[in-house]
Amino acid sequence: MRMRTKSWAKPELAACSYYIPEPEALRGNWAEKFGEKRPVHLDLGCGKCLFLAETAEKHREINYVGIDLSYDILGVGRRNIQSVFGEEQPDNVLLCYYNIEKLPRLFLPEDKIERLYINFCNPWPAAKHHKRRLTHTRQLEGYFSFLKPGGEIWFKTDNDDLYLATKRYFTEAGLELFFDTQDLHAEQGVENILTEHEIMFSAQGIKTKALRARKA
């Protein structure tokens, strides 16, 4: 369901200290923008940022970039981040509006991205649209231009077909799969912070499928 337009979203983002209005200007210099030099992780399609907010608050030793293609959703995301951090302005989060299919224009090898999160992305079920999947082999090869050697991709979905296809895409792209489950919530001792979609689907009895792979 499409989110209703929120007239307050753009003004609040413009006033936000960790929103980046022109992200391409930081290409090759993301680490410097954060100030504190830490590993950088990307949340692709960060949505309402429930996952990003909790993850960033828990892992202060990591810098996070949340990317989405909706000002309205990013506006809600910013509010959720502030709800978690309270009066504190997070120094390990940056948000930006950008088309994920064009990510190689946003990051360079020197940005040394250590991990990508792809959570509950559009499954694009029609065969003619499969190349638009964020986990498609073509997309993965684009991420390799800035994902450092040994860098990881963490993927979650409710969709069985996308889960199976993504396993194939990972293999085709030469990624080393090190975690694979068709019921993430049944796994013991595995860190997992919930997304808004994960909460919704779990309430419906739909299991979360997950893959984690490493760039060789």
C-alpha atoms as a printed R data frame, in Angstrom:
    type eleno elety resid chain resno      x       y       z
1   ATOM     1    CA   MET     A     1  0.000   0.000   0.000
2   ATOM     2    CA   ARG     A     2  1.354   3.387  -0.994
3   ATOM     3    CA   MET     A     3  1.975   5.832   1.841
4   ATOM     4    CA   ARG     A     4 -0.059   9.025   1.820
5   ATOM     5    CA   THR     A     5  1.812  12.230   1.048
6   ATOM     6    CA   LYS     A     6  3.143  13.867   4.188
7   ATOM     7    CA   SER     A     7  3.548  17.619   3.728
8   ATOM     8    CA   TRP     A     8  5.873  17.822   6.724
9   ATOM     9    CA   ALA     A     9  8.363  15.221   5.461
10  ATOM    10    CA   LYS     A    10 10.558  17.370   3.186
11  ATOM    11    CA   PRO     A    11 10.781  20.350   5.583
12  ATOM    12    CA   GLU     A    12 11.704  18.076   8.488
13  ATOM    13    CA   LEU     A    13 14.318  16.281   6.396
14  ATOM    14    CA   ALA     A    14 15.770  19.606   5.237
15  ATOM    15    CA   ALA     A    15 16.196  20.638   8.874
16  ATOM    16    CA   CYS     A    16 17.693  17.283   9.897
17  ATOM    17    CA   SER     A    17 21.437  17.324  10.627
18  ATOM    18    CA   TYR     A    18 21.932  13.782   9.317
19  ATOM    19    CA   TYR     A    19 19.890  14.062   6.108
20  ATOM    20    CA   ILE     A    20 22.037  14.437   2.975
21  ATOM    21    CA   PRO     A    21 20.210  16.423   0.249
22  ATOM    22    CA   GLU     A    22 22.932  15.940  -2.404
23  ATOM    23    CA   PRO     A    23 24.434  12.511  -1.698
24  ATOM    24    CA   GLU     A    24 26.446  12.273  -4.940
25  ATOM    25    CA   ALA     A    25 28.634  15.096  -3.618
26  ATOM    26    CA   LEU     A    26 29.917  12.671  -0.963
27  ATOM    27    CA   ARG     A    27 31.050  10.035  -3.474
28  ATOM    28    CA   GLY     A    28 34.371   8.751  -2.194
29  ATOM    29    CA   ASN     A    29 34.116  10.776   1.037
30  ATOM    30    CA   TRP     A    30 31.371   9.167   3.112
31  ATOM    31    CA   ALA     A    31 33.690   8.239   5.974
32  ATOM    32    CA   GLU     A    32 34.819  11.857   6.325
33  ATOM    33    CA   LYS     A    33 31.202  13.072   6.453
34  ATOM    34    CA   PHE     A    34 30.543  10.950   9.522
35  ATOM    35    CA   GLY     A    35 33.508  12.495  11.295
36  ATOM    36    CA   GLU     A    36 34.219   9.498  13.500
37  ATOM    37    CA   LYS     A    37 36.007   6.889  11.393
38  ATOM    38    CA   ARG     A    38 34.112   3.606  11.685
39  ATOM    39    CA   PRO     A    39 33.062   0.772   9.344
40  ATOM    40    CA   VAL     A    40 30.241   1.844   6.996
41  ATOM    41    CA   HIS     A    41 27.082  -0.232   6.433
42  ATOM    42    CA   LEU     A    42 24.281   0.560   3.955
43  ATOM    43    CA   ASP     A    43 20.574  -0.076   4.523
44  ATOM    44    CA   LEU     A    44 19.100  -0.291   1.011
45  ATOM    45    CA   GLY     A    45 15.432   0.639   0.984
46  ATOM    46    CA   CYS     A    46 15.541   1.629   4.654
47  ATOM    47    CA   GLY     A    47 11.800   2.392   4.717
48  ATOM    48    CA   LYS     A    48 10.444   3.630   8.037
49  ATOM    49    CA   CYS     A    49 13.843   2.957   9.642
50  ATOM    50    CA   LEU     A    50 12.670   0.750  12.510
51  ATOM    51    CA   PHE     A    51 15.516  -1.625  11.683
52  ATOM    52    CA   LEU     A    52 18.037   1.147  11.039
53  ATOM    53    CA   ALA     A    53 17.184   3.052  14.228
54  ATOM    54    CA   GLU     A    54 17.509   0.015  16.501
55  ATOM    55    CA   THR     A    55 20.633  -1.236  14.728
56  ATOM    56    CA   ALA     A    56 22.403   2.133  14.844
57  ATOM    57    CA   GLU     A    57 21.540   2.655  18.504
58  ATOM    58    CA   LYS     A    58 22.784  -0.811  19.413
59  ATOM    59    CA   HIS     A    59 25.953  -0.632  17.326
60  ATOM    60    CA   ARG     A    60 27.496   2.782  17.948
61  ATOM    61    CA   GLU     A    61 30.781   1.443  16.573
62  ATOM    62    CA   ILE     A    62 29.292   1.318  13.033
63  ATOM    63    CA   ASN     A    63 28.313   4.150  10.669
64  ATOM    64    CA   TYR     A    64 25.046   3.618   8.768
65  ATOM    65    CA   VAL     A    65 23.679   5.112   5.549
66  ATOM    66    CA   GLY     A    66 19.937   4.655   5.040
67  ATOM    67    CA   ILE     A    67 18.735   5.028   1.443
68  ATOM    68    CA   ASP     A    68 15.186   5.159   0.098
69  ATOM    69    CA   LEU     A    69 13.281   6.564  -2.866
70  ATOM    70    CA   SER     A    70 10.444   8.220  -0.941
71  ATOM    71    CA   TYR     A    71 10.634  11.496   0.934
72  ATOM    72    CA   ASP     A    72  7.470  10.585   2.830
73  ATOM    73    CA   ILE     A    73  8.900   7.270   4.058
74  ATOM    74    CA   LEU     A    74 12.235   8.895   4.921
75  ATOM    75    CA   GLY     A    75 10.360  11.542   6.896
76  ATOM    76    CA   VAL     A    76  8.674   8.841   8.959
77  ATOM    77    CA   GLY     A    77 12.042   7.101   9.231
78  ATOM    78    CA   ARG     A    78 13.688  10.213  10.637
79  ATOM    79    CA   ARG     A    79 11.000  10.454  13.303
80  ATOM    80    CA   ASN     A    80 11.501   6.804  14.227
81  ATOM    81    CA   ILE     A    81 15.251   7.337  14.536
82  ATOM    82    CA   GLN     A    82 14.696  10.284  16.855
83  ATOM    83    CA   SER     A    83 12.201   8.251  18.858
84  ATOM    84    CA   VAL     A    84 14.942   5.701  19.543
85  ATOM    85    CA   PHE     A    85 17.767   8.207  20.137
86  ATOM    86    CA   GLY     A    86 15.630  10.721  22.069
87  ATOM    87    CA   GLU     A    87 17.106  14.210  22.321
88  ATOM    88    CA   GLU     A    88 20.460  12.932  21.127
89  ATOM    89    CA   GLN     A    89 21.387  13.561  17.495
90  ATOM    90    CA   PRO     A    90 22.900  10.296  16.200
91  ATOM    91    CA   ASP     A    91 26.444  10.696  14.910
92  ATOM    92    CA   ASN     A    92 26.504   7.301  13.180
93  ATOM    93    CA   VAL     A    93 23.492   7.710  10.852
94  ATOM    94    CA   LEU     A    94 23.053   9.459   7.514
95  ATOM    95    CA   LEU     A    95 19.855   9.398   5.440
96  ATOM    96    CA   CYS     A    96 19.476  10.138   1.745
97  ATOM    97    CA   TYR     A    97 16.897  10.023  -1.027
98  ATOM    98    CA   TYR     A    98 18.319   8.061  -3.951
99  ATOM    99    CA   ASN     A    99 17.566   5.436  -6.586
100 ATOM   100    CA   ILE     A   100 19.287   2.259  -5.400
101 ATOM   101    CA   GLU     A   101 19.631   1.008  -8.972
102 ATOM   102    CA   LYS     A   102 22.174   3.814  -9.478
103 ATOM   103    CA   LEU     A   103 24.282   3.156  -6.375
104 ATOM   104    CA   PRO     A   104 27.626   2.940  -8.248
105 ATOM   105    CA   ARG     A   105 27.197   6.690  -8.835
106 ATOM   106    CA   LEU     A   106 27.033   7.204  -5.082
107 ATOM   107    CA   PHE     A   107 29.965   5.174  -3.769
108 ATOM   108    CA   LEU     A   108 33.544   4.457  -4.819
109 ATOM   109    CA   PRO     A   109 35.966   1.682  -3.785
110 ATOM   110    CA   GLU     A   110 37.634   4.091  -1.344
111 ATOM   111    CA   ASP     A   111 34.352   4.324   0.593
112 ATOM   112    CA   LYS     A   112 35.123   0.745   1.723
113 ATOM   113    CA   ILE     A   113 31.538  -0.317   2.398
114 ATOM   114    CA   GLU     A   114 31.616  -3.343   4.702
115 ATOM   115    CA   ARG     A   115 27.990  -4.516   4.628
116 ATOM   116    CA   LEU     A   116 24.742  -4.089   2.711
117 ATOM   117    CA   TYR     A   117 21.340  -4.810   4.252
118 ATOM   118    CA   ILE     A   118 18.570  -5.691   1.790
119 ATOM   119    CA   ASN     A   119 15.420  -6.269   3.812
120 ATOM   120    CA   PHE     A   120 12.053  -7.207   2.299
121 ATOM   121    CA   CYS     A   121 12.726  -5.573  -1.050
122 ATOM   122    CA   ASN     A   122 10.197  -5.571  -3.905
123 ATOM   123    CA   PRO     A   123 10.121  -9.164  -5.266
124 ATOM   124    CA   TRP     A   124  9.190  -8.003  -8.788
125 ATOM   125    CA   PRO     A   125  7.338 -11.287  -9.480
126 ATOM   126    CA   ALA     A   126  6.916 -10.863 -13.256
127 ATOM   127    CA   ALA     A   127  9.821 -12.488 -15.126
128 ATOM   128    CA   LYS     A   128 10.305  -9.422 -17.324
129 ATOM   129    CA   HIS     A   129 11.031  -7.379 -14.179
130 ATOM   130    CA   HIS     A   130 13.464  -9.752 -12.440
131 ATOM   131    CA   LYS     A   131 16.478  -7.626 -13.373
132 ATOM   132    CA   ARG     A   132 15.032  -4.877 -11.172
133 ATOM   133    CA   ARG     A   133 15.324  -7.010  -8.052
134 ATOM   134    CA   LEU     A   134 17.872  -5.516  -5.663
135 ATOM   135    CA   THR     A   135 19.479  -8.946  -5.318
136 ATOM   136    CA   HIS     A   136 19.624  -9.771  -9.036
137 ATOM   137    CA   THR     A   137 23.054 -10.790 -10.338
138 ATOM   138    CA   ARG     A   138 23.304  -7.585 -12.372
139 ATOM   139    CA   GLN     A   139 22.603  -5.464  -9.295
140 ATOM   140    CA   LEU     A   140 25.059  -7.447  -7.176
141 ATOM   141    CA   GLU     A   141 27.829  -6.852  -9.685
142 ATOM   142    CA   GLY     A   142 27.123  -3.132  -9.401
143 ATOM   143    CA   TYR     A   143 27.503  -3.282  -5.616
144 ATOM   144    CA   PHE     A   144 30.879  -4.988  -6.021
145 ATOM   145    CA   SER     A   145 32.320  -1.717  -7.325
146 ATOM   146    CA   PHE     A   146 32.243  -0.300  -3.779
147 ATOM   147    CA   LEU     A   147 31.773  -3.312  -1.456
148 ATOM   148    CA   LYS     A   148 35.201  -4.057  -0.007
149 ATOM   149    CA   PRO     A   149 36.787  -7.540  -0.264
150 ATOM   150    CA   GLY     A   150 35.262  -9.671   2.479
151 ATOM   151    CA   GLY     A   151 32.267  -7.309   2.609
152 ATOM   152    CA   GLU     A   152 28.879  -8.846   3.332
153 ATOM   153    CA   ILE     A   153 25.322  -8.742   2.048
154 ATOM   154    CA   TRP     A   154 22.554  -9.553   4.554
155 ATOM   155    CA   PHE     A   155 19.191 -10.305   2.965
156 ATOM   156    CA   LYS     A   156 15.723 -10.973   4.426
157 ATOM   157    CA   THR     A   157 12.393 -11.644   2.704
158 ATOM   158    CA   ASP     A   158  8.936 -13.109   3.183
159 ATOM   159    CA   ASN     A   159  8.814 -14.194  -0.475
160 ATOM   160    CA   ASP     A   160  9.715 -17.836  -1.233
161 ATOM   161    CA   ASP     A   161 10.463 -17.249  -4.911
162 ATOM   162    CA   LEU     A   162 12.711 -14.265  -4.215
163 ATOM   163    CA   TYR     A   163 14.540 -16.225  -1.515
164 ATOM   164    CA   LEU     A   164 15.282 -19.127  -3.888
165 ATOM   165    CA   ALA     A   165 16.195 -16.818  -6.750
166 ATOM   166    CA   THR     A   166 18.512 -14.778  -4.536
167 ATOM   167    CA   LYS     A   167 20.415 -17.922  -3.545
168 ATOM   168    CA   ARG     A   168 20.995 -18.480  -7.254
169 ATOM   169    CA   TYR     A   169 21.948 -14.851  -7.855
170 ATOM   170    CA   PHE     A   170 24.494 -14.982  -5.025
171 ATOM   171    CA   THR     A   171 26.081 -18.087  -6.541
172 ATOM   172    CA   GLU     A   172 26.122 -16.580 -10.033
173 ATOM   173    CA   ALA     A   173 27.819 -13.462  -8.699
174 ATOM   174    CA   GLY     A   174 30.506 -15.499  -6.929
175 ATOM   175    CA   LEU     A   175 29.437 -14.656  -3.377
176 ATOM   176    CA   GLU     A   176 30.290 -17.039  -0.544
177 ATOM   177    CA   LEU     A   177 27.075 -17.981   1.283
178 ATOM   178    CA   PHE     A   178 27.689 -18.378   5.023
179 ATOM   179    CA   PHE     A   179 24.152 -18.231   6.452
180 ATOM   180    CA   ASP     A   180 20.922 -19.646   5.033
181 ATOM   181    CA   THR     A   181 17.577 -20.183   6.760
182 ATOM   182    CA   GLN     A   182 13.929 -20.444   5.796
183 ATOM   183    CA   ASP     A   183 12.824 -19.551   9.334
184 ATOM   184    CA   LEU     A   184 15.043 -16.879  10.809
185 ATOM   185    CA   HIS     A   185 13.049 -16.528  14.020
186 ATOM   186    CA   ALA     A   186 13.580 -20.205  14.829
187 ATOM   187    CA   GLU     A   187 17.373 -19.808  14.739
188 ATOM   188    CA   GLN     A   188 19.136 -19.716  18.091
189 ATOM   189    CA   GLY     A   189 21.917 -17.256  18.888
190 ATOM   190    CA   VAL     A   190 21.574 -15.281  15.647
191 ATOM   191    CA   GLU     A   191 21.357 -11.505  15.934
192 ATOM   192    CA   ASN     A   192 18.244 -10.207  14.206
193 ATOM   193    CA   ILE     A   193 16.661  -6.785  14.533
194 ATOM   194    CA   LEU     A   194 13.133  -6.628  13.150
195 ATOM   195    CA   THR     A   195 11.958  -4.455  10.269
196 ATOM   196    CA   GLU     A   196  8.441  -3.049   9.957
197 ATOM   197    CA   HIS     A   197  7.606  -5.611   7.246
198 ATOM   198    CA   GLU     A   198  9.025  -8.434   9.347
199 ATOM   199    CA   ILE     A   199  6.767  -7.499  12.252
200 ATOM   200    CA   MET     A   200  3.727  -7.389   9.944
201 ATOM   201    CA   PHE     A   201  4.449 -10.675   8.153
202 ATOM   202    CA   SER     A   202  5.346 -12.505  11.357
203 ATOM   203    CA   ALA     A   203  1.973 -11.510  12.820
204 ATOM   204    CA   GLN     A   204  0.406 -13.194   9.786
205 ATOM   205    CA   GLY     A   205  2.366 -16.385  10.389
206 ATOM   206    CA   ILE     A   206  4.685 -15.849   7.409
207 ATOM   207    CA   LYS     A   207  8.236 -17.010   8.091
208 ATOM   208    CA   THR     A   208 11.238 -14.800   7.438
209 ATOM   209    CA   LYS     A   209 13.766 -16.259   4.999
210 ATOM   210    CA   ALA     A   210 17.329 -14.978   5.288
211 ATOM   211    CA   LEU     A   211 20.660 -15.233   3.498
212 ATOM   212    CA   ARG     A   212 24.052 -13.794   4.370
213 ATOM   213    CA   ALA     A   213 26.916 -13.879   1.926
214 ATOM   214    CA   ARG     A   214 30.461 -12.583   1.650
215 ATOM   215    CA   LYS     A   215 32.374 -11.072  -1.256
216 ATOM   216    CA   ALA     A   216 35.334 -13.357  -1.905
